[in-house]
């Protein structure tokens, strides 16, 4: 009885299509359906807020071929999740295969936005073994969308999501960075209910006292039964400028909670970075001879000491002025010579590399040099010109090289006077 009734419906439909089109709107919905439903919040959604769109269709006939034609949605971004799913259900009292496609659409502007009809093009076989082509359309769907201006921070990226969480990982503990090396940092952000392209760009964590080299950003959208999860991994290489500890600023990402309908803040706390404590200088164990000490090394040492003291008196006497005699015997570090060469070439990056090399020559001494106000100020201007977002002009490199060399000699003097 059911097959006979279905054949009668199909024959009438084909006859109506051949004889005239005025009866098609009456019979076509009884055989095929296309329904579109949007899962909307209680309040009208904001621009950029993700909306799940469920498209369901069914044809109560022997279908040879079918194709769901998706309309052009100029006012929305969209993404399909998974493949079309099928179930068996009852349609108008008849067991019928039902198909469903899930899209996530994101409105691009405010106003009454229309989702045009989805069209199902199907080729069926009648009970008389004849082919018939039919189109079934959904009704247009209108979505009211609000502007998000005034809801969040106008300077931050608008991020609507179900939840947002951070994970902060350092390959090297930030407070124990080997001297002269960098620590690689990875911050992972996951936002449920949105796609990875909606996540913010690499945060700027540059600050005085640190050197930061940004790395690539890895983005991924994970499809789950409960919706998409956006994941982004941000990478940096971080190192302090000097032996003094410095702070990496906190990261704040404001986001809109689409469930609670209010702004939230996801953050990673400020971190202190520092080189690990300088390795304690290994003390050479005093070698004690098993027998009596020879008097000749003692005599030679006493003579050498007397000669050095006499020379110190002659060169370091008031007649010689304020000149410090031991500076004559200390070789100029190669890094200071490289500072001057880089300054003569106006090579700011080469100058910075020479500064790093000098900091490794004598860590305690460099700690005093870098603490001097004029050196600290000059290096701050240099780092700002190299690493700041709005790069400024570098300082006068020749003058800064002279300042560092003078502070280096002064630090040696203070060490000798102790």
MARRODO-478851 format. One record per residue (C-alpha): y, x, z; residue number from 0; residue in three letters. Coordinates in steps of 0.05 Angstrom, whole numbers, plus 5000, padded with zeros to 4 digits. Each point is the difference from the previous one (the first is absolute). Layout:
N
REC     py     px     pz     n   res
REC      Y      X      Z   NUM   Ala
...
***
This chain:
418
REC     py     px     pz     n   res
REC   5000   5000   5000     0   Unk
REC   5048   5057   5018     1   Unk
REC   4986   5038   4935     2   Unk
REC   5009   4936   4960     3   Unk
REC   5066   4986   5034     4   Unk
REC   5023   5071   4990     5   Unk
REC   4982   4996   4926     6   Unk
REC   5039   4936   4994     7   Unk
REC   5061   5032   5033     8   Unk
REC   4995   5060   4954     9   Unk
REC   4992   4958   4937    10   Unk
REC   5060   4958   5019    11   Unk
REC   5041   5063   5012    12   Unk
REC   4982   5030   4933    13   Unk
REC   5015   4933   4966    14   Unk
REC   5067   4997   5033    15   Unk
REC   5016   5071   4979    16   Unk
REC   4981   4982   4927    17   Unk
REC   5032   4932   4998    18   Unk
REC   5063   5015   5038    19   Unk
REC   5026   5039   5058    20   Unk
REC   5031   4943   5040    21   Unk
REC   4936   4987   5040    22   Unk
REC   4985   5074   5016    23   Unk
REC   5042   5003   5065    24   Unk
REC   4959   4943   5028    25   Unk
REC   4930   5028   4987    26   Unk
REC   5011   5076   5004    27   Unk
REC   5014   5002   5075    28   Unk
REC   4935   4962   5013    29   Unk
REC   4960   5056   4968    30   Unk
REC   5040   5063   5016    31   Unk
REC   5047   5018   5057    32   Unk
REC   5047   5059   5013    33   Unk
REC   5034   5001   5068    34   Unk
REC   5049   5051   5027    35   Unk
REC   5018   5004   5074    36   Unk
REC   5045   5049   5036    37   Unk
REC   4990   5019   5073    38   Unk
REC   5071   4995   5025    39   Unk
REC   5028   5011   5070    40   Unk
REC   5030   4943   5040    41   Unk
REC   5069   5023   4979    42   Unk
REC   5019   5018   4929    43   Unk
REC   4978   5071   4984    44   Unk
REC   5049   5057   4991    45   Unk
REC   5009   5042   4938    46   Unk
REC   4945   5053   5000    47   Unk
REC   4955   4962   5048    48   Unk
REC   4928   4999   4975    49   Unk
REC   4970   4931   4983    50   Unk
REC   4927   4986   4985    51   Unk
REC   4989   4958   4939    52   Unk
REC   4933   4966   4990    53   Unk
REC   4981   4975   4931    54   Unk
REC   4938   4955   4997    55   Unk
REC   4970   4969   4938    56   Unk
REC   4938   4962   4979    57   Unk
REC   4972   4968   4937    58   Unk
REC   4948   4945   5005    59   Unk
REC   4964   5015   4934    60   Unk
REC   4954   5049   4966    61   Unk
REC   5049   5058   4992    62   Unk
REC   4987   5055   4949    63   Unk
REC   5064   5040   5009    64   Unk
REC   5060   4995   5045    65   Unk
REC   5063   5040   5012    66   Unk
REC   5053   4990   5053    67   Unk
REC   5067   5016   4969    68   Unk
REC   5049   5024   5052    69   Unk
REC   5074   4985   4987    70   Unk
REC   5055   5052   4999    71   Unk
REC   5032   5000   5069    72   Unk
REC   5067   5033   4988    73   Unk
REC   5026   4984   5070    74   Unk
REC   4940   5029   5036    75   Unk
REC   4961   5064   5007    76   Unk
REC   4926   4985   5003    77   Unk
REC   4933   5033   5012    78   Unk
REC   4930   4972   4996    79   Unk
REC   4950   5015   5055    80   Unk
REC   4927   5006   4983    81   Unk
REC   4964   4963   4945    82   Unk
REC   4998   4925   4987    83   Unk
REC   4953   4967   5050    84   Unk
REC   4955   4940   4986    85   Unk
REC   4969   4947   5044    86   Unk
REC   4964   4935   4989    87   Unk
REC   5037   4939   5024    88   Unk
REC   5012   4926   4988    89   Unk
REC   5055   4978   4953    90   Unk
REC   5011   4925   4993    91   Unk
REC   4931   4989   5028    92   Unk
REC   4965   5047   4951    93   Unk
REC   4970   5069   5017    94   Unk
REC   5044   5049   4962    95   Unk
REC   5009   5076   5000    96   Unk
REC   5068   5017   5029    97   Unk
REC   5036   5066   4987    98   Unk
REC   5056   5032   5040    99   Unk
REC   5049   5057   4987   100   Unk
REC   5044   5028   5055   101   Unk
REC   5067   5032   4984   102   Unk
REC   5053   5028   5045   103   Unk
REC   5069   4986   4973   104   Unk
REC   5065   5028   5025   105   Unk
REC   5065   4964   4983   106   Unk
REC   5053   5045   4971   107   Unk
REC   5062   4957   5012   108   Unk
REC   5024   4941   5041   109   Unk
REC   5002   4928   4977   110   Unk
REC   4952   4947   4974   111   Unk
REC   4950   5042   4961   112   Unk
REC   4950   4966   4954   113   Unk
REC   4929   5023   4989   114   Unk
REC   4982   4976   4929   115   Unk
REC   4934   4964   4986   116   Unk
REC   4934   5038   4997   117   Unk
REC   4961   4978   4939   118   Unk
REC   4924   4999   4995   119   Unk
REC   4975   5005   4929   120   Unk
REC   4927   4977   4997   121   Unk
REC   4949   4992   4944   122   Unk
REC   4947   4948   5018   123   Unk
REC   4937   4973   4967   124   Unk
REC   4992   4924   4997   125   Unk
REC   4935   4962   5007   126   Unk
REC   4998   4997   4924   127   Unk
REC   5000   5077   4998   128   Unk
REC   5071   5002   4974   129   Unk
REC   5052   5049   5021   130   Unk
REC   5067   4977   5027   131   Unk
REC   5059   5040   5024   132   Unk
REC   5044   4975   5056   133   Unk
REC   5059   5024   5041   134   Unk
REC   5012   4981   5072   135   Unk
REC   5066   5016   5035   136   Unk
REC   5024   5003   5071   137   Unk
REC   5066   4969   5021   138   Unk
REC   5061   5045   5008   139   Unk
REC   5010   5023   5071   140   Unk
REC   5070   5009   5030   141   Unk
REC   5010   5048   5058   142   Unk
REC   5065   5002   5040   143   Unk
REC   5017   5072   5017   144   Unk
REC   5055   5026   5048   145   Unk
REC   5039   5065   4997   146   Unk
REC   4985   5049   5056   147   Unk
REC   5071   5026   5004   148   Unk
REC   5023   5003   5072   149   Unk
REC   4929   4997   5028   150   Unk
REC   4985   5074   5004   151   Unk
REC   5034   5067   4991   152   Unk
REC   5036   4999   4934   153   Unk
REC   4989   5076   4992   154   Unk
REC   4925   4997   5013   155   Unk
REC   4947   4976   4952   156   Unk
REC   4980   4927   5010   157   Unk
REC   4928   4999   5022   158   Unk
REC   4967   4932   5014   159   Unk
REC   4929   5007   5028   160   Unk
REC   4950   4972   5049   161   Unk
REC   4997   5064   5040   162   Unk
REC   5022   5073   4995   163   Unk
REC   4971   5060   5037   164   Unk
REC   5009   5076   4999   165   Unk
REC   4955   5060   5010   166   Unk
REC   5029   5069   5011   167   Unk
REC   4957   5062   4988   168   Unk
REC   5016   5075   5002   169   Unk
REC   4952   5052   4973   170   Unk
REC   5030   5048   5051   171   Unk
REC   5026   4975   5067   172   Unk
REC   5076   4995   4991   173   Unk
REC   5014   5040   5063   174   Unk
REC   4953   5057   4982   175   Unk
REC   5018   5020   4929   176   Unk
REC   4981   5072   4985   177   Unk
REC   5063   5042   4994   178   Unk
REC   5027   5000   4929   179   Unk
REC   4953   4946   4977   180   Unk
REC   5007   4925   4987   181   Unk
REC   4965   4939   5027   182   Unk
REC   4977   4947   4952   183   Unk
REC   5015   4930   5023   184   Unk
REC   4971   4935   4973   185   Unk
REC   5026   4931   5019   186   Unk
REC   4959   4941   4977   187   Unk
REC   5029   4930   4997   188   Unk
REC   4958   4937   4989   189   Unk
REC   5031   4932   4986   190   Unk
REC   4956   4938   4997   191   Unk
REC   5017   4946   4950   192   Unk
REC   5038   5041   4949   193   Unk
REC   4989   5052   4946   194   Unk
REC   5011   5075   5002   195   Unk
REC   5059   4998   4952   196   Unk
REC   5039   4961   5052   197   Unk
REC   4996   5055   5052   198   Unk
REC   5062   5043   5011   199   Unk
REC   5010   5068   4968   200   Unk
REC   4989   5066   5037   201   Unk
REC   5041   4998   5064   202   Unk
REC   5052   5055   5009   203   Unk
REC   4982   5040   5063   204   Unk
REC   5046   5060   4988   205   Unk
REC   5041   5020   5060   206   Unk
REC   5036   5062   5028   207   Unk
REC   4953   5053   5025   208   Unk
REC   4942   4985   4953   209   Unk
REC   4980   5014   4928   210   Unk
REC   4964   4942   4966   211   Unk
REC   4965   5002   4933   212   Unk
REC   4981   4929   4977   213   Unk
REC   4933   4990   4968   214   Unk
REC   4971   4945   4955   215   Unk
REC   4993   4927   5020   216   Unk
REC   4930   4970   4992   217   Unk
REC   5000   4924   4991   218   Unk
REC   4941   4953   4999   219   Unk
REC   4990   4924   5001   220   Unk
REC   4935   4980   5035   221   Unk
REC   4973   4931   4982   222   Unk
REC   4966   4962   5057   223   Unk
REC   4977   4929   5011   224   Unk
REC   5062   4988   5043   225   Unk
REC   5048   5026   4949   226   Unk
REC   5027   5067   4977   227   Unk
REC   5015   5060   5045   228   Unk
REC   5052   5050   4976   229   Unk
REC   4990   5072   5021   230   Unk
REC   5046   5059   4989   231   Unk
REC   4992   5072   5024   232   Unk
REC   5062   5042   5007   233   Unk
REC   4994   5076   5003   234   Unk
REC   5047   5055   5024   235   Unk
REC   4996   5074   5018   236   Unk
REC   5043   5013   5061   237   Unk
REC   5021   5064   5036   238   Unk
REC   5055   5018   5050   239   Unk
REC   5058   5042   4976   240   Unk
REC   4995   5047   5059   241   Unk
REC   4958   5014   5060   242   Unk
REC   5037   4945   5037   243   Unk
REC   4967   4931   5003   244   Unk
REC   5029   4946   4955   245   Unk
REC   4991   4925   4993   246   Unk
REC   4972   4962   4941   247   Unk
REC   5037   4933   5000   248   Unk
REC   4964   4934   5010   249   Unk
REC   4980   4957   4941   250   Unk
REC   5021   4927   5001   251   Unk
REC   4978   4949   4948   252   Unk
REC   5027   4929   5010   253   Unk
REC   4955   4945   4973   254   Unk
REC   4999   4924   4998   255   Unk
REC   4942   4967   5036   256   Unk
REC   4980   4943   4953   257   Unk
REC   4959   4967   5056   258   Unk
REC   5052   5002   5056   259   Unk
REC   5057   4993   4950   260   Unk
REC   5042   5055   5031   261   Unk
REC   5018   5073   4991   262   Unk
REC   4957   5054   5033   263   Unk
REC   5005   5076   5004   264   Unk
REC   4943   5048   4989   265   Unk
REC   5014   5071   5023   266   Unk
REC   4973   5069   5011   267   Unk
REC   5031   5035   5060   268   Unk
REC   5041   5063   4997   269   Unk
REC   4958   5064   5003   270   Unk
REC   5018   5069   5024   271   Unk
REC   4978   5058   4957   272   Unk
REC   4998   5072   5021   273   Unk
REC   4966   5065   4985   274   Unk
REC   4944   5016   5047   275   Unk
REC   5017   5048   5056   276   Unk
REC   5003   5071   4976   277   Unk
REC   4936   5034   5013   278   Unk
REC   5005   5041   5062   279   Unk
REC   5007   5071   4980   280   Unk
REC   4934   5032   5013   281   Unk
REC   5010   5052   5053   282   Unk
REC   4969   5066   4984   283   Unk
REC   4957   5019   5060   284   Unk
REC   5023   5065   5029   285   Unk
REC   4951   5055   4985   286   Unk
REC   4983   5040   5061   287   Unk
REC   4968   5067   4988   288   Unk
REC   4939   5014   5041   289   Unk
REC   5025   5071   5013   290   Unk
REC   5067   5031   5016   291   Unk
REC   5058   4984   4953   292   Unk
REC   5023   5057   4957   293   Unk
REC   5070   5023   5018   294   Unk
REC   5020   5014   4928   295   Unk
REC   5010   4927   4978   296   Unk
REC   5040   4988   5063   297   Unk
REC   5043   5059   4987   298   Unk
REC   5011   4981   4928   299   Unk
REC   5018   4929   5020   300   Unk
REC   5050   5025   5052   301   Unk
REC   5033   5046   4950   302   Unk
REC   5005   4944   4949   303   Unk
REC   5030   4954   5052   304   Unk
REC   5051   5052   5019   305   Unk
REC   5020   5011   4928   306   Unk
REC   5007   4926   4986   307   Unk
REC   5041   4990   5063   308   Unk
REC   5047   5057   4980   309   Unk
REC   5008   4971   4930   310   Unk
REC   5013   4932   5029   311   Unk
REC   5054   5028   5044   312   Unk
REC   5034   5036   4942   313   Unk
REC   4998   4940   4952   314   Unk
REC   5008   4945   5050   315   Unk
REC   5056   5032   5040   316   Unk
REC   5068   4966   5004   317   Unk
REC   5027   5048   4948   318   Unk
REC   4954   4970   4950   319   Unk
REC   5032   4931   5009   320   Unk
REC   4960   4936   5004   321   Unk
REC   4947   5025   4952   322   Unk
REC   4930   4991   5027   323   Unk
REC   4957   5060   4988   324   Unk
REC   4932   4967   4992   325   Unk
REC   5022   4962   4939   326   Unk
REC   4997   5066   4963   327   Unk
REC   4925   5005   5009   328   Unk
REC   4979   4928   4988   329   Unk
REC   4980   4988   4927   330   Unk
REC   5032   4940   4967   331   Unk
REC   4947   4946   4990   332   Unk
REC   4982   4988   4929   333   Unk
REC   5016   4926   5010   334   Unk
REC   5073   5016   5015   335   Unk
REC   5004   5040   4935   336   Unk
REC   4970   4940   4964   337   Unk
REC   5052   4955   5033   338   Unk
REC   5055   5042   4970   339   Unk
REC   4967   5003   4932   340   Unk
REC   4991   4924   4998   341   Unk
REC   5072   4991   5023   342   Unk
REC   5025   5045   4944   343   Unk
REC   4961   4958   4950   344   Unk
REC   5023   4934   5033   345   Unk
REC   4926   4982   5007   346   Unk
REC   4998   4949   5057   347   Unk
REC   4925   4990   4998   348   Unk
REC   4986   5075   4998   349   Unk
REC   5049   5008   5058   350   Unk
REC   4960   4947   5040   351   Unk
REC   4935   5036   4986   352   Unk
REC   5030   5065   5025   353   Unk
REC   5023   4965   5063   354   Unk
REC   4928   4976   5012   355   Unk
REC   4974   5070   4989   356   Unk
REC   5051   5028   5049   357   Unk
REC   4978   4948   5053   358   Unk
REC   4930   5029   4997   359   Unk
REC   5022   5072   5011   360   Unk
REC   5015   4990   5074   361   Unk
REC   4993   4929   5026   362   Unk
REC   5035   5011   5067   363   Unk
REC   5057   5036   4966   364   Unk
REC   5007   4946   4947   365   Unk
REC   5002   4947   5053   366   Unk
REC   5064   5032   5027   367   Unk
REC   5028   5009   4930   368   Unk
REC   4988   4928   4979   369   Unk
REC   5030   4975   5065   370   Unk
REC   5068   5031   4984   371   Unk
REC   5050   4946   4982   372   Unk
REC   5025   5031   4935   373   Unk
REC   4928   5014   4976   374   Unk
REC   4976   4930   5020   375   Unk
REC   5059   4968   4964   376   Unk
REC   4990   5042   4937   377   Unk
REC   4925   4986   4997   378   Unk
REC   5013   4926   5011   379   Unk
REC   5047   4998   4940   380   Unk
REC   4949   5039   4959   381   Unk
REC   4943   4952   5017   382   Unk
REC   5045   4940   4986   383   Unk
REC   5016   5028   4931   384   Unk
REC   4926   5011   4985   385   Unk
REC   4965   4941   5033   386   Unk
REC   5049   4944   5016   387   Unk
REC   4999   4937   4959   388   Unk
REC   5073   5008   4981   389   Unk
REC   5000   5075   4989   390   Unk
REC   5064   5034   5021   391   Unk
REC   5027   5067   4976   392   Unk
REC   4966   5060   5032   393   Unk
REC   5039   5045   5047   394   Unk
REC   5028   5067   4979   395   Unk
REC   4935   5039   4997   396   Unk
REC   5030   5069   5003   397   Unk
REC   5039   4983   5063   398   Unk
REC   4938   4967   5031   399   Unk
REC   4958   5062   4984   400   Unk
REC   5051   5044   5036   401   Unk
REC   5000   4952   5059   402   Unk
REC   4924   5001   5006   403   Unk
REC   4997   5076   4993   404   Unk
REC   5053   5008   5054   405   Unk
REC   4964   4952   5046   406   Unk
REC   4934   5036   4987   407   Unk
REC   5031   5067   5021   408   Unk
REC   5032   4966   5061   409   Unk
REC   4933   4972   5021   410   Unk
REC   4971   5070   4996   411   Unk
REC   5056   5026   5044   412   Unk
REC   4987   4948   5053   413   Unk
REC   4927   5016   5000   414   Unk
REC   5015   5075   5008   415   Unk
REC   5049   4988   5056   416   Unk
REC   4948   4963   5039   417   Unk
***
